[in-house]
Each structure stands twice: as C-alpha cells, then as structure tokens.
C-alpha cells in the first residue's frame, strides 16, 4: 500500500489503525487485515460519505495509542505535545481538556502535564472485568438499592440511539454511553464504595477500550443486551438483572480480551 500511494509506511499504518478502530477493518490472528462486515455494508450502501478527518479526534486517539505503546513519558509539556502531533495551541488545549475531564491526564502545578495510571496489559484488563462482575451484580442486590428511573430511562434512550447509528458512532461514543449506564446502575446501589470503585476502574480502562478492535456487530449486540438489562430493572426484576449483568460482563470480558490479545 505504501508503494501504491507513494508514501512512507507510517501514514499507512495510522490509516489502518483508524479503520480498525472505526470497525471497518478486521484483524486476524496472524495480524493481517480484511474488510469487516460493517465495512462491506458501507461499500454496498453507497450512501455513507466520508468527511475530512477531525484533527482534534486524530490527535486525541494518537496520544492515547502512543501512551499505551510506551512512546510517551509520564510527564509531557505542551510544547512537546504540539511538536509531536502538529496541532495548534487552541486545538491542543481542547484535546488536553477532554483528556483531563476523562481522568487519564492531569495538569502539573506550574508547568506540564502528567499521565495518570491506566490499564496497559491484557492481564490487568481481565482482572478489571472480574472485579466488575463481582461488584456490579452485588450492587443490584444491595439492601440500599433504589431505582433511579429517570437516569435509567435516559440511558435507555441513549442506547436505542446508539443502536440506530451503530455504523456512524466512534469507539469513544460507545465507551462513554456504556460507562454512563453501568455507573448509573451502580449509583442506584446506594453503596459509595461500589460507585467510587467502578468510576475509578472505568477511568483506568478507557485507553485499552480504544485500542481493542472496534467490532460494530459486537457493539450492537451489547446495546441490545443493555436494553434488556434496563427493562429488567425498570420492571423491578432485581435478581434477574443481577444474573443478567453477571453473564453480560463475563461474555464481554471474554470477547474483548481475545481482541486485545490478538492486537498485542
């Protein structure tokens, strides 16, 4: 491909990584790439028009990938960010503000930025899911559990919208909507330790979620599972919901860990 387009291998690799994140390419066990089902549907429909890449989104995901790959130190100045990613000061400020809000970087007093700890291996990623299985199912069965119907109905609408637009949303969109749902359920538990632990874990695993293969078919399936989970909770079936979320997380962990292992 580099020879065909008369460019170096670096932009080709970056383009392939972006297509994988968007779910348009699939990665096999031997590292080869092929057009995914979502990519094939995109070509067949002839309706989707590609828009110019957003430089903010490009820089955001490039920083995330470089941090996970160990290409960025723990502390980085704004000058170093600007030089490395070739973006303006205003664009960089927007990207850093988003990263800080998501909890994976923080401003240092006076000068520079520091990356906060994140999950960087398949092993710790698996451990995080096992922890979630324990606390999220238990949270639904807490004696202090009190349903926040407004919050869950809002998440229900969000999941339906994601399902309708599954071929257009980004990995970040999926992650944000799904964490909002799971955290909303945890908050219903009334147990501050469950809530705080889940929020901290979600902040740690964000970058690993971005790095894994973005499988739109699997994401659509998770949306449907989320809608089933919400329905169980809205109809007062707490025990069934606890069993459901346990199986839901176990299946998601198995599927996502397999994708991460292949990429590594």
Order of alpha helices (4+ residues) and beta strands (2+ residues): alpha-alpha-beta-beta-alpha-alpha-beta-alpha-alpha-beta-beta-alpha-alpha-alpha-alpha-alpha-alpha
